[in-house]
Amino acid sequence: MVGFTREDAERIQSADSLNAFTETSRGAMRKEPEAGGFFDMYSAALASSSSDMPQDFGYRITEAACTSLKEIEESYPPCRGHDPVRDAFRNTPAGEGFCFHAGLVRYAAEIGMDVPGRCIPPEYREPGKVLK
């Protein structure tokens, strides 16, 4: 397994901010315990969707995935130890233009996660608040 150095990842991302990276620490891969200490390309696609999909649908999808992590890990062991919502925010490149689906933002807020303002889409609405 070969990844990128921090410097390479930063250089690649500076050329195209849509290139996201996550750090793989040494020992994180069960079958290759000596591998690690490098950066991999990462996709925030799991946290994004069309703004045409209602906020409530995105919320229910996110909630279902997050409350079923044990079953997901059992069927796909490499995802053990990952938190899809936390990791999505943590691995999103800095800068503007990386808005998450409003339903994911609602779920993250409800579980007490700090959501970076730059990741909140314009269509997001806090539950129970009436817009005027």
C-alpha positions, 0 to 999 in steps of 0.5 A: 500500500502506497499513499501520499506524504502530507506535503504531496497531499497538500500540493495536490489539493492546492491544485484542485480543492476537490481532491480530499485526503485522509490520514491512514495511521500505522497499524490501521490495516489489519492485513498490513499492520506495518503499513500506514503513516501516509495520506489516501485520497478520500471522497466526501460523496457519502455526505453529499447528495442533490439538494432536490432530495428533501432534508428529512429523507437525507436525515433518515438515510444518515440516521439509518446508516449511523445507527446500523454501524455495527451491522455495516462493520460486520458485513464490511470489516475494513470500515471498523473504527470509522465514524462516517459523519465525523470523518466526513467533516474531518476530511473535507478540504478547507475552503468554501463550496463543500456543503453537505446534505441538509439532512446530514447536517441536521443529524450531526447537529442533533448528536451534538457535533460541531458543524462547520458553517462552511459545510451547511447548505443554504437549504438547511432548516433547523427543525421546529423553526419557522422561516419568515 
